[in-house]
Amino acid sequence: MKSIAIAIAIAIASASALSLAAPAFADKGSSCHFHGSTPAKEETVLGCAAQRKDALVASGKLDASWKGVKHEKIEQVDGKKGKEWKVTFKNPAAADKEKQSLYVFLSAPGNVLAANHSGK
């Protein structure tokens, strides 16, 4: 009987501790997190690149004029760890003419690796 009471007390304490823990919510682009090495389809890569671009706009790292910009090009390039996807967005309305191109790099399975204006 004493061991049952202890087990119940431990279960209640564990449940209480879990209910007080802050919930972990993934960010908006979390649907673009992949495991394994199976190469992603172009459609998936384009969707993930667009999500990253939109997240950069939402965070203020990119101007709002980027919001409606569609991809211009998708290609596979040789990265440091093998093949990577490179998605190019062009925004002629960008204030800084040297930053009219946005490049989003993704791993072969579709995880975002980087985004920049240099393409490197």
Backbone atoms as SQL, in Angstrom:
CREATE TABLE atoms (id INTEGER PRIMARY KEY, chain TEXT, resi INTEGER, resn TEXT, atom TEXT, x REAL, y REAL, z REAL);
INSERT INTO atoms VALUES
  (1, 'A', 1, 'MET', 'N', 0.828, -1.183, 0.000),
  (2, 'A', 1, 'MET', 'CA', 0.000, 0.000, 0.000),
  (3, 'A', 1, 'MET', 'C', 0.875, 1.250, 0.000),
  (4, 'A', 2, 'LYS', 'N', 1.978, 1.195, 0.775),
  (5, 'A', 2, 'LYS', 'CA', 2.867, 2.348, 0.859),
  (6, 'A', 2, 'LYS', 'C', 3.528, 2.609, -0.494),
  (7, 'A', 3, 'SER', 'N', 3.893, 1.541, -1.220),
  (8, 'A', 3, 'SER', 'CA', 4.552, 1.708, -2.527),
  (9, 'A', 3, 'SER', 'C', 3.577, 2.284, -3.563),
  (10, 'A', 4, 'ILE', 'N', 2.309, 1.978, -3.445),
  (11, 'A', 4, 'ILE', 'CA', 1.305, 2.543, -4.353),
  (12, 'A', 4, 'ILE', 'C', 1.157, 4.039, -4.090),
  (13, 'A', 5, 'ALA', 'N', 1.151, 4.420, -2.836),
  (14, 'A', 5, 'ALA', 'CA', 1.035, 5.833, -2.477),
  (15, 'A', 5, 'ALA', 'C', 2.237, 6.618, -2.989),
  (16, 'A', 6, 'ILE', 'N', 3.424, 6.031, -2.885),
  (17, 'A', 6, 'ILE', 'CA', 4.641, 6.685, -3.374),
  (18, 'A', 6, 'ILE', 'C', 4.574, 6.829, -4.894),
  (19, 'A', 7, 'ALA', 'N', 4.135, 5.777, -5.586),
  (20, 'A', 7, 'ALA', 'CA', 4.028, 5.822, -7.052),
  (21, 'A', 7, 'ALA', 'C', 3.031, 6.894, -7.483),
  (22, 'A', 8, 'ILE', 'N', 1.924, 7.001, -6.772),
  (23, 'A', 8, 'ILE', 'CA', 0.921, 8.016, -7.093),
  (24, 'A', 8, 'ILE', 'C', 1.489, 9.409, -6.848),
  (25, 'A', 9, 'ALA', 'N', 2.218, 9.581, -5.747),
  (26, 'A', 9, 'ALA', 'CA', 2.817, 10.880, -5.428),
  (27, 'A', 9, 'ALA', 'C', 3.828, 11.283, -6.492),
  (28, 'A', 10, 'ILE', 'N', 4.621, 10.331, -6.956),
  (29, 'A', 10, 'ILE', 'CA', 5.604, 10.618, -8.008),
  (30, 'A', 10, 'ILE', 'C', 4.894, 10.989, -9.306),
  (31, 'A', 11, 'ALA', 'N', 3.842, 10.279, -9.641),
  (32, 'A', 11, 'ALA', 'CA', 3.089, 10.566, -10.866),
  (33, 'A', 11, 'ALA', 'C', 2.463, 11.956, -10.797),
  (34, 'A', 12, 'ILE', 'N', 1.915, 12.314, -9.649),
  (35, 'A', 12, 'ILE', 'CA', 1.303, 13.639, -9.487),
  (36, 'A', 12, 'ILE', 'C', 2.367, 14.729, -9.579),
  (37, 'A', 13, 'ALA', 'N', 3.511, 14.501, -8.943),
  (38, 'A', 13, 'ALA', 'CA', 4.601, 15.485, -8.985),
  (39, 'A', 13, 'ALA', 'C', 5.116, 15.663, -10.412),
  (40, 'A', 14, 'SER', 'N', 5.247, 14.567, -11.134),
  (41, 'A', 14, 'SER', 'CA', 5.718, 14.641, -12.521),
  (42, 'A', 14, 'SER', 'C', 4.728, 15.385, -13.400),
  (43, 'A', 15, 'ALA', 'N', 3.462, 15.078, -13.238),
  (44, 'A', 15, 'ALA', 'CA', 2.434, 15.756, -14.030),
  (45, 'A', 15, 'ALA', 'C', 2.394, 17.243, -13.698),
  (46, 'A', 16, 'SER', 'N', 2.549, 17.578, -12.432),
  (47, 'A', 16, 'SER', 'CA', 2.555, 18.984, -12.032),
  (48, 'A', 16, 'SER', 'C', 3.738, 19.718, -12.634),
  (49, 'A', 17, 'ALA', 'N', 4.893, 19.090, -12.599),
  (50, 'A', 17, 'ALA', 'CA', 6.096, 19.723, -13.151),
  (51, 'A', 17, 'ALA', 'C', 5.943, 19.947, -14.651),
  (52, 'A', 18, 'LEU', 'N', 5.378, 18.989, -15.346),
  (53, 'A', 18, 'LEU', 'CA', 5.183, 19.133, -16.792),
  (54, 'A', 18, 'LEU', 'C', 4.168, 20.214, -17.114),
  (55, 'A', 19, 'SER', 'N', 3.145, 20.333, -16.294),
  (56, 'A', 19, 'SER', 'CA', 2.120, 21.343, -16.581),
  (57, 'A', 19, 'SER', 'C', 2.625, 22.758, -16.326),
  (58, 'A', 20, 'LEU', 'N', 3.657, 22.896, -15.513),
  (59, 'A', 20, 'LEU', 'CA', 4.214, 24.217, -15.225),
  (60, 'A', 20, 'LEU', 'C', 5.305, 24.615, -16.202),
  (61, 'A', 21, 'ALA', 'N', 5.803, 23.671, -16.950),
  (62, 'A', 21, 'ALA', 'CA', 6.871, 23.968, -17.909),
  (63, 'A', 21, 'ALA', 'C', 6.308, 24.806, -19.049),
  (64, 'A', 22, 'ALA', 'N', 7.117, 25.717, -19.541),
  (65, 'A', 22, 'ALA', 'CA', 6.683, 26.552, -20.667),
  (66, 'A', 22, 'ALA', 'C', 6.542, 25.682, -21.906),
  (67, 'A', 23, 'PRO', 'N', 5.448, 25.815, -22.626),
  (68, 'A', 23, 'PRO', 'CA', 5.280, 25.014, -23.825),
  (69, 'A', 23, 'PRO', 'C', 6.271, 25.449, -24.902),
  (70, 'A', 24, 'ALA', 'N', 6.726, 24.495, -25.672),
  (71, 'A', 24, 'ALA', 'CA', 7.667, 24.799, -26.752),
  (72, 'A', 24, 'ALA', 'C', 6.907, 24.802, -28.064),
  (73, 'A', 25, 'PHE', 'N', 6.813, 25.959, -28.669),
  (74, 'A', 25, 'PHE', 'CA', 6.133, 26.076, -29.938),
  (75, 'A', 25, 'PHE', 'C', 7.159, 26.306, -31.024),
  (76, 'A', 26, 'ALA', 'N', 7.016, 25.612, -32.115),
  (77, 'A', 26, 'ALA', 'CA', 7.909, 25.809, -33.245),
  (78, 'A', 26, 'ALA', 'C', 7.531, 27.091, -33.961),
  (79, 'A', 27, 'ASP', 'N', 8.499, 27.685, -34.633),
  (80, 'A', 27, 'ASP', 'CA', 8.203, 28.930, -35.339),
  (81, 'A', 27, 'ASP', 'C', 7.429, 28.637, -36.613),
  (82, 'A', 28, 'LYS', 'N', 7.046, 29.703, -37.299),
  (83, 'A', 28, 'LYS', 'CA', 6.201, 29.604, -38.482),
  (84, 'A', 28, 'LYS', 'C', 6.785, 28.681, -39.551),
  (85, 'A', 29, 'GLY', 'N', 8.101, 28.662, -39.678),
  (86, 'A', 29, 'GLY', 'CA', 8.735, 27.859, -40.713),
  (87, 'A', 29, 'GLY', 'C', 9.058, 26.448, -40.288),
  (88, 'A', 30, 'SER', 'N', 8.502, 26.003, -39.174),
  (89, 'A', 30, 'SER', 'CA', 8.885, 24.712, -38.629),
  (90, 'A', 30, 'SER', 'C', 8.442, 23.529, -39.490),
  (91, 'A', 31, 'SER', 'N', 7.519, 23.718, -40.395),
  (92, 'A', 31, 'SER', 'CA', 7.101, 22.607, -41.242),
  (93, 'A', 31, 'SER', 'C', 8.198, 22.247, -42.237),
  (94, 'A', 32, 'CYS', 'N', 9.255, 23.024, -42.245),
  (95, 'A', 32, 'CYS', 'CA', 10.380, 22.787, -43.149),
  (96, 'A', 32, 'CYS', 'C', 11.581, 22.260, -42.383),
  (97, 'A', 33, 'HIS', 'N', 11.358, 21.306, -41.525),
  (98, 'A', 33, 'HIS', 'CA', 12.436, 20.651, -40.792),
  (99, 'A', 33, 'HIS', 'C', 12.377, 19.171, -41.146),
  (100, 'A', 34, 'PHE', 'N', 13.432, 18.684, -41.762),
  (101, 'A', 34, 'PHE', 'CA', 13.433, 17.315, -42.267),
  (102, 'A', 34, 'PHE', 'C', 14.613, 16.529, -41.719),
  (103, 'A', 35, 'HIS', 'N', 14.423, 15.243, -41.552),
  (104, 'A', 35, 'HIS', 'CA', 15.480, 14.338, -41.116),
  (105, 'A', 35, 'HIS', 'C', 15.781, 13.373, -42.255),
  (106, 'A', 36, 'GLY', 'N', 16.955, 12.801, -42.221),
  (107, 'A', 36, 'GLY', 'CA', 17.327, 11.845, -43.248),
  (108, 'A', 36, 'GLY', 'C', 18.040, 12.528, -44.395),
  (109, 'A', 37, 'SER', 'N', 18.248, 11.778, -45.449),
  (110, 'A', 37, 'SER', 'CA', 19.002, 12.320, -46.583),
  (111, 'A', 37, 'SER', 'C', 18.226, 12.249, -47.895),
  (112, 'A', 38, 'THR', 'N', 16.963, 11.906, -47.835),
  (113, 'A', 38, 'THR', 'CA', 16.155, 11.834, -49.046),
  (114, 'A', 38, 'THR', 'C', 16.002, 13.236, -49.635),
  (115, 'A', 39, 'PRO', 'N', 16.412, 13.419, -50.876),
  (116, 'A', 39, 'PRO', 'CA', 16.299, 14.754, -51.486),
  (117, 'A', 39, 'PRO', 'C', 14.836, 15.204, -51.571),
  (118, 'A', 40, 'ALA', 'N', 14.631, 16.462, -51.272),
  (119, 'A', 40, 'ALA', 'CA', 13.282, 17.037, -51.329),
  (120, 'A', 40, 'ALA', 'C', 12.894, 17.313, -52.772),
  (121, 'A', 41, 'LYS', 'N', 11.591, 17.338, -53.015),
  (122, 'A', 41, 'LYS', 'CA', 11.077, 17.706, -54.332),
  (123, 'A', 41, 'LYS', 'C', 11.173, 19.226, -54.480),
  (124, 'A', 42, 'GLU', 'N', 11.259, 19.692, -55.709),
  (125, 'A', 42, 'GLU', 'CA', 11.358, 21.133, -55.971),
  (126, 'A', 42, 'GLU', 'C', 10.205, 21.890, -55.329),
  (127, 'A', 43, 'GLU', 'N', 9.019, 21.351, -55.394),
  (128, 'A', 43, 'GLU', 'CA', 7.839, 22.000, -54.822),
  (129, 'A', 43, 'GLU', 'C', 8.021, 22.243, -53.326),
  (130, 'A', 44, 'THR', 'N', 8.563, 21.262, -52.621),
  (131, 'A', 44, 'THR', 'CA', 8.810, 21.388, -51.183),
  (132, 'A', 44, 'THR', 'C', 9.865, 22.451, -50.914),
  (133, 'A', 45, 'VAL', 'N', 10.948, 22.424, -51.691),
  (134, 'A', 45, 'VAL', 'CA', 12.039, 23.383, -51.525),
  (135, 'A', 45, 'VAL', 'C', 11.537, 24.805, -51.761),
  (136, 'A', 46, 'LEU', 'N', 10.749, 24.997, -52.797),
  (137, 'A', 46, 'LEU', 'CA', 10.220, 26.334, -53.091),
  (138, 'A', 46, 'LEU', 'C', 9.325, 26.836, -51.966),
  (139, 'A', 47, 'GLY', 'N', 8.518, 25.954, -51.414),
  (140, 'A', 47, 'GLY', 'CA', 7.656, 26.337, -50.301),
  (141, 'A', 47, 'GLY', 'C', 8.458, 26.729, -49.064),
  (142, 'A', 48, 'CYS', 'N', 9.508, 25.974, -48.776),
  (143, 'A', 48, 'CYS', 'CA', 10.344, 26.269, -47.611),
  (144, 'A', 48, 'CYS', 'C', 11.144, 27.557, -47.810),
  (145, 'A', 49, 'ALA', 'N', 11.621, 27.789, -49.019),
  (146, 'A', 49, 'ALA', 'CA', 12.354, 29.025, -49.310),
  (147, 'A', 49, 'ALA', 'C', 11.429, 30.236, -49.160),
  (148, 'A', 50, 'ALA', 'N', 10.204, 30.101, -49.634),
  (149, 'A', 50, 'ALA', 'CA', 9.232, 31.192, -49.517),
  (150, 'A', 50, 'ALA', 'C', 8.885, 31.450, -48.050),
  (151, 'A', 51, 'GLN', 'N', 8.775, 30.377, -47.268),
  (152, 'A', 51, 'GLN', 'CA', 8.506, 30.540, -45.836),
  (153, 'A', 51, 'GLN', 'C', 9.643, 31.296, -45.164),
  (154, 'A', 52, 'ARG', 'N', 10.896, 30.979, -45.521),
  (155, 'A', 52, 'ARG', 'CA', 12.029, 31.678, -44.916),
  (156, 'A', 52, 'ARG', 'C', 12.018, 33.157, -45.306),
  (157, 'A', 53, 'LYS', 'N', 11.754, 33.424, -46.589),
  (158, 'A', 53, 'LYS', 'CA', 11.680, 34.815, -47.056),
  (159, 'A', 53, 'LYS', 'C', 10.604, 35.567, -46.280),
  (160, 'A', 54, 'ASP', 'N', 9.430, 34.966, -46.139),
  (161, 'A', 54, 'ASP', 'CA', 8.336, 35.611, -45.420),
  (162, 'A', 54, 'ASP', 'C', 8.682, 35.824, -43.940),
  (163, 'A', 55, 'ALA', 'N', 9.408, 34.873, -43.340),
  (164, 'A', 55, 'ALA', 'CA', 9.832, 35.023, -41.941),
  (165, 'A', 55, 'ALA', 'C', 10.819, 36.177, -41.802),
  (166, 'A', 56, 'LEU', 'N', 11.682, 36.349, -42.797),
  (167, 'A', 56, 'LEU', 'CA', 12.632, 37.468, -42.768),
  (168, 'A', 56, 'LEU', 'C', 11.904, 38.804, -42.899),
  (169, 'A', 57, 'VAL', 'N', 10.836, 38.827, -43.687),
  (170, 'A', 57, 'VAL', 'CA', 10.021, 40.041, -43.810),
  (171, 'A', 57, 'VAL', 'C', 9.320, 40.308, -42.476),
  (172, 'A', 58, 'ALA', 'N', 8.720, 39.283, -41.906),
  (173, 'A', 58, 'ALA', 'CA', 7.978, 39.434, -40.650),
  (174, 'A', 58, 'ALA', 'C', 8.883, 39.898, -39.511),
  (175, 'A', 59, 'SER', 'N', 10.144, 39.478, -39.527),
  (176, 'A', 59, 'SER', 'CA', 11.074, 39.864, -38.458),
  (177, 'A', 59, 'SER', 'C', 11.714, 41.224, -38.701),
  (178, 'A', 60, 'GLY', 'N', 11.455, 41.814, -39.865),
  (179, 'A', 60, 'GLY', 'CA', 12.019, 43.117, -40.173),
  (180, 'A', 60, 'GLY', 'C', 13.407, 43.071, -40.795),
  (181, 'A', 61, 'LYS', 'N', 13.916, 41.877, -41.048),
  (182, 'A', 61, 'LYS', 'CA', 15.245, 41.753, -41.663),
  (183, 'A', 61, 'LYS', 'C', 15.203, 42.030, -43.162),
  (184, 'A', 62, 'LEU', 'N', 14.017, 41.871, -43.741),
  (185, 'A', 62, 'LEU', 'CA', 13.790, 42.237, -45.143),
  (186, 'A', 62, 'LEU', 'C', 12.657, 43.248, -45.183),
  (187, 'A', 63, 'ASP', 'N', 12.741, 44.167, -46.118),
  (188, 'A', 63, 'ASP', 'CA', 11.709, 45.178, -46.304),
  (189, 'A', 63, 'ASP', 'C', 10.388, 44.517, -46.718),
  (190, 'A', 64, 'ALA', 'N', 9.282, 45.162, -46.392),
  (191, 'A', 64, 'ALA', 'CA', 7.950, 44.636, -46.710),
  (192, 'A', 64, 'ALA', 'C', 7.741, 44.440, -48.211),
  (193, 'A', 65, 'SER', 'N', 8.517, 45.126, -49.044),
  (194, 'A', 65, 'SER', 'CA', 8.362, 44.975, -50.496),
  (195, 'A', 65, 'SER', 'C', 8.706, 43.561, -50.968),
  (196, 'A', 66, 'TRP', 'N', 9.380, 42.788, -50.128),
  (197, 'A', 66, 'TRP', 'CA', 9.726, 41.407, -50.480),
  (198, 'A', 66, 'TRP', 'C', 8.555, 40.445, -50.304),
  (199, 'A', 67, 'LYS', 'N', 7.535, 40.851, -49.584),
  (200, 'A', 67, 'LYS', 'CA', 6.444, 39.930, -49.226),
  (201, 'A', 67, 'LYS', 'C', 5.820, 39.218, -50.429),
  (202, 'A', 68, 'GLY', 'N', 5.498, 39.921, -51.473),
  (203, 'A', 68, 'GLY', 'CA', 4.831, 39.308, -52.619),
  (204, 'A', 68, 'GLY', 'C', 5.768, 38.776, -53.690),
  (205, 'A', 69, 'VAL', 'N', 7.068, 38.827, -53.452),
  (206, 'A', 69, 'VAL', 'CA', 8.038, 38.413, -54.471),
  (207, 'A', 69, 'VAL', 'C', 8.063, 36.890, -54.599),
  (208, 'A', 70, 'LYS', 'N', 7.920, 36.413, -55.820),
  (209, 'A', 70, 'LYS', 'CA', 7.968, 34.973, -56.119),
  (210, 'A', 70, 'LYS', 'C', 9.392, 34.590, -56.514),
  (211, 'A', 71, 'HIS', 'N', 9.682, 33.301, -56.435),
  (212, 'A', 71, 'HIS', 'CA', 11.031, 32.859, -56.807),
  (213, 'A', 71, 'HIS', 'C', 11.268, 33.071, -58.296),
  (214, 'A', 72, 'GLU', 'N', 12.494, 33.305, -58.637),
  (215, 'A', 72, 'GLU', 'CA', 12.869, 33.468, -60.034),
  (216, 'A', 72, 'GLU', 'C', 13.559, 32.216, -60.575),
  (217, 'A', 73, 'LYS', 'N', 14.300, 31.544, -59.693),
  (218, 'A', 73, 'LYS', 'CA', 15.119, 30.420, -60.149),
  (219, 'A', 73, 'LYS', 'C', 15.355, 29.448, -58.999),
  (220, 'A', 74, 'ILE', 'N', 15.417, 28.171, -59.347),
  (221, 'A', 74, 'ILE', 'CA', 15.797, 27.137, -58.381),
  (222, 'A', 74, 'ILE', 'C', 16.842, 26.260, -59.058),
  (223, 'A', 75, 'GLU', 'N', 17.889, 25.945, -58.301),
  (224, 'A', 75, 'GLU', 'CA', 18.948, 25.106, -58.865),
  (225, 'A', 75, 'GLU', 'C', 19.641, 24.335, -57.752),
  (226, 'A', 76, 'GLN', 'N', 20.341, 23.279, -58.149),
  (227, 'A', 76, 'GLN', 'CA', 21.173, 22.555, -57.197),
  (228, 'A', 76, 'GLN', 'C', 22.612, 22.977, -57.427),
  (229, 'A', 77, 'VAL', 'N', 23.301, 23.273, -56.325),
  (230, 'A', 77, 'VAL', 'CA', 24.690, 23.713, -56.387),
  (231, 'A', 77, 'VAL', 'C', 25.526, 22.836, -55.462),
  (232, 'A', 78, 'ASP', 'N', 26.837, 22.886, -55.660),
  (233, 'A', 78, 'ASP', 'CA', 27.741, 22.157, -54.781),
  (234, 'A', 78, 'ASP', 'C', 28.025, 23.009, -53.549),
  (235, 'A', 79, 'GLY', 'N', 27.640, 22.504, -52.380),
  (236, 'A', 79, 'GLY', 'CA', 27.889, 23.198, -51.120),
  (237, 'A', 79, 'GLY', 'C', 29.057, 22.568, -50.395),
  (238, 'A', 80, 'LYS', 'N', 29.316, 23.051, -49.212),
  (239, 'A', 80, 'LYS', 'CA', 30.433, 22.539, -48.414),
  (240, 'A', 80, 'LYS', 'C', 30.251, 21.076, -48.033),
  (241, 'A', 81, 'LYS', 'N', 28.996, 20.652, -47.880),
  (242, 'A', 81, 'LYS', 'CA', 28.720, 19.278, -47.454),
  (243, 'A', 81, 'LYS', 'C', 27.963, 18.494, -48.516),
  (244, 'A', 82, 'GLY', 'N', 28.138, 18.849, -49.765),
  (245, 'A', 82, 'GLY', 'CA', 27.453, 18.146, -50.844),
  (246, 'A', 82, 'GLY', 'C', 26.460, 19.038, -51.556),
  (247, 'A', 83, 'LYS', 'N', 25.528, 18.417, -52.245),
  (248, 'A', 83, 'LYS', 'CA', 24.535, 19.165, -53.022),
  (249, 'A', 83, 'LYS', 'C', 23.602, 19.959, -52.123),
  (250, 'A', 84, 'GLU', 'N', 23.311, 21.175, -52.555),
  (251, 'A', 84, 'GLU', 'CA', 22.375, 22.051, -51.863),
  (252, 'A', 84, 'GLU', 'C', 21.433, 22.650, -52.894),
  (253, 'A', 85, 'TRP', 'N', 20.280, 23.079, -52.416),
  (254, 'A', 85, 'TRP', 'CA', 19.343, 23.826, -53.237),
  (255, 'A', 85, 'TRP', 'C', 19.656, 25.309, -53.083),
  (256, 'A', 86, 'LYS', 'N', 19.538, 26.055, -54.170),
  (257, 'A', 86, 'LYS', 'CA', 19.704, 27.512, -54.153),
  (258, 'A', 86, 'LYS', 'C', 18.483, 28.108, -54.845),
  (259, 'A', 87, 'VAL', 'N', 17.696, 28.861, -54.084),
  (260, 'A', 87, 'VAL', 'CA', 16.490, 29.488, -54.627),
  (261, 'A', 87, 'VAL', 'C', 16.741, 30.990, -54.679),
  (262, 'A', 88, 'THR', 'N', 16.514, 31.567, -55.849),
  (263, 'A', 88, 'THR', 'CA', 16.753, 32.992, -56.065),
  (264, 'A', 88, 'THR', 'C', 15.431, 33.738, -56.175),
  (265, 'A', 89, 'PHE', 'N', 15.335, 34.827, -55.420),
  (266, 'A', 89, 'PHE', 'CA', 14.205, 35.747, -55.492),
  (267, 'A', 89, 'PHE', 'C', 14.759, 37.080, -55.984),
  (268, 'A', 90, 'LYS', 'N', 14.045, 37.758, -56.884),
  (269, 'A', 90, 'LYS', 'CA', 14.460, 39.076, -57.379),
  (270, 'A', 90, 'LYS', 'C', 13.383, 40.087, -57.031),
  (271, 'A', 91, 'ASN', 'N', 13.811, 41.218, -56.456),
  (272, 'A', 91, 'ASN', 'CA', 12.889, 42.275, -56.072),
  (273, 'A', 91, 'ASN', 'C', 13.374, 43.596, -56.667),
  (274, 'A', 92, 'PRO', 'N', 12.879, 43.978, -57.836),
  (275, 'A', 92, 'PRO', 'CA', 13.305, 45.235, -58.449),
  (276, 'A', 92, 'PRO', 'C', 12.894, 46.460, -57.628),
  (277, 'A', 93, 'ALA', 'N', 11.960, 46.286, -56.687),
  (278, 'A', 93, 'ALA', 'CA', 11.517, 47.403, -55.859),
  (279, 'A', 93, 'ALA', 'C', 12.400, 47.612, -54.625),
  (280, 'A', 94, 'ALA', 'N', 13.406, 46.759, -54.433),
  (281, 'A', 94, 'ALA', 'CA', 14.287, 46.906, -53.269),
  (282, 'A', 94, 'ALA', 'C', 15.010, 48.243, -53.332),
  (283, 'A', 95, 'ALA', 'N', 15.044, 48.957, -52.229),
  (284, 'A', 95, 'ALA', 'CA', 15.661, 50.286, -52.172),
  (285, 'A', 95, 'ALA', 'C', 17.154, 50.227, -52.478),
  (286, 'A', 96, 'ASP', 'N', 17.838, 49.226, -51.930),
  (287, 'A', 96, 'ASP', 'CA', 19.270, 49.061, -52.160),
  (288, 'A', 96, 'ASP', 'C', 19.440, 48.185, -53.403),
  (289, 'A', 97, 'LYS', 'N', 19.909, 48.781, -54.482),
  (290, 'A', 97, 'LYS', 'CA', 20.018, 48.064, -55.761),
  (291, 'A', 97, 'LYS', 'C', 20.961, 46.864, -55.675),
  (292, 'A', 98, 'GLU', 'N', 21.914, 46.884, -54.736),
  (293, 'A', 98, 'GLU', 'CA', 22.831, 45.754, -54.571),
  (294, 'A', 98, 'GLU', 'C', 22.172, 44.597, -53.829),
  (295, 'A', 99, 'LYS', 'N', 20.984, 44.836, -53.301),
  (296, 'A', 99, 'LYS', 'CA', 20.271, 43.802, -52.554),
  (297, 'A', 99, 'LYS', 'C', 18.931, 43.471, -53.198),
  (298, 'A', 100, 'GLN', 'N', 18.895, 43.524, -54.521),
  (299, 'A', 100, 'GLN', 'CA', 17.667, 43.177, -55.236),
  (300, 'A', 100, 'GLN', 'C', 17.488, 41.676, -55.383),
  (301, 'A', 101, 'SER', 'N', 18.540, 40.922, -55.118),
  (302, 'A', 101, 'SER', 'CA', 18.462, 39.462, -55.182),
  (303, 'A', 101, 'SER', 'C', 18.602, 38.881, -53.787),
  (304, 'A', 102, 'LEU', 'N', 17.743, 37.919, -53.472),
  (305, 'A', 102, 'LEU', 'CA', 17.824, 37.182, -52.220),
  (306, 'A', 102, 'LEU', 'C', 18.040, 35.725, -52.583),
  (307, 'A', 103, 'TYR', 'N', 19.035, 35.114, -51.962),
  (308, 'A', 103, 'TYR', 'CA', 19.352, 33.712, -52.206),
  (309, 'A', 103, 'TYR', 'C', 19.068, 32.932, -50.928),
  (310, 'A', 104, 'VAL', 'N', 18.275, 31.879, -51.060),
  (311, 'A', 104, 'VAL', 'CA', 17.987, 31.010, -49.923),
  (312, 'A', 104, 'VAL', 'C', 18.594, 29.652, -50.245),
  (313, 'A', 105, 'PHE', 'N', 19.458, 29.187, -49.349),
  (314, 'A', 105, 'PHE', 'CA', 20.130, 27.905, -49.522),
  (315, 'A', 105, 'PHE', 'C', 19.482, 26.878, -48.603),
  (316, 'A', 106, 'LEU', 'N', 19.228, 25.699, -49.155),
  (317, 'A', 106, 'LEU', 'CA', 18.613, 24.617, -48.396),
  (318, 'A', 106, 'LEU', 'C', 19.405, 23.340, -48.620),
  (319, 'A', 107, 'SER', 'N', 19.418, 22.473, -47.623),
  (320, 'A', 107, 'SER', 'CA', 20.067, 21.175, -47.776),
  (321, 'A', 107, 'SER', 'C', 19.280, 20.344, -48.774),
  (322, 'A', 108, 'ALA', 'N', 19.858, 19.269, -49.231),
  (323, 'A', 108, 'ALA', 'CA', 19.172, 18.399, -50.194),
  (324, 'A', 108, 'ALA', 'C', 17.800, 17.946, -49.672),
  (325, 'A', 109, 'PRO', 'N', 17.670, 17.592, -48.375),
  (326, 'A', 109, 'PRO', 'CA', 16.353, 17.213, -47.862),
  (327, 'A', 109, 'PRO', 'C', 15.383, 18.385, -47.677),
  (328, 'A', 110, 'GLY', 'N', 15.876, 19.630, -47.717),
  (329, 'A', 110, 'GLY', 'CA', 14.984, 20.785, -47.652),
  (330, 'A', 110, 'GLY', 'C', 15.099, 21.676, -46.444),
  (331, 'A', 111, 'ASN', 'N', 16.091, 21.462, -45.578),
  (332, 'A', 111, 'ASN', 'CA', 16.289, 22.328, -44.419),
  (333, 'A', 111, 'ASN', 'C', 16.996, 23.612, -44.837),
  (334, 'A', 112, 'VAL', 'N', 16.500, 24.743, -44.357),
  (335, 'A', 112, 'VAL', 'CA', 17.122, 26.027, -44.691),
  (336, 'A', 112, 'VAL', 'C', 18.487, 26.106, -44.028),
  (337, 'A', 113, 'LEU', 'N', 19.496, 26.450, -44.828),
  (338, 'A', 113, 'LEU', 'CA', 20.860, 26.578, -44.329),
  (339, 'A', 113, 'LEU', 'C', 21.256, 28.042, -44.151),
  (340, 'A', 114, 'ALA', 'N', 20.855, 28.877, -45.115),
  (341, 'A', 114, 'ALA', 'CA', 21.242, 30.283, -45.072),
  (342, 'A', 114, 'ALA', 'C', 20.386, 31.069, -46.036),
  (343, 'A', 115, 'ALA', 'N', 20.395, 32.380, -45.832),
  (344, 'A', 115, 'ALA', 'CA', 19.752, 33.301, -46.770),
  (345, 'A', 115, 'ALA', 'C', 20.622, 34.551, -46.795),
  (346, 'A', 116, 'ASN', 'N', 20.938, 35.020, -48.023),
  (347, 'A', 116, 'ASN', 'CA', 21.779, 36.214, -48.122),
  (348, 'A', 116, 'ASN', 'C', 21.559, 36.904, -49.463),
  (349, 'A', 117, 'HIS', 'N', 22.244, 38.012, -49.642),
  (350, 'A', 117, 'HIS', 'CA', 22.146, 38.770, -50.895),
  (351, 'A', 117, 'HIS', 'C', 23.350, 38.531, -51.793),
  (352, 'A', 118, 'SER', 'N', 24.337, 37.786, -51.322),
  (353, 'A', 118, 'SER', 'CA', 25.562, 37.577, -52.102),
  (354, 'A', 118, 'SER', 'C', 25.481, 36.349, -53.012),
  (355, 'A', 119, 'GLY', 'N', 24.673, 35.399, -52.641),
  (356, 'A', 119, 'GLY', 'CA', 24.575, 34.173, -53.443),
  (357, 'A', 119, 'GLY', 'C', 25.674, 33.176, -53.163),
  (358, 'A', 120, 'LYS', 'N', 26.451, 33.439, -52.106),
  (359, 'A', 120, 'LYS', 'CA', 27.564, 32.538, -51.758),
  (360, 'A', 120, 'LYS', 'C', 27.342, 31.872, -50.434);
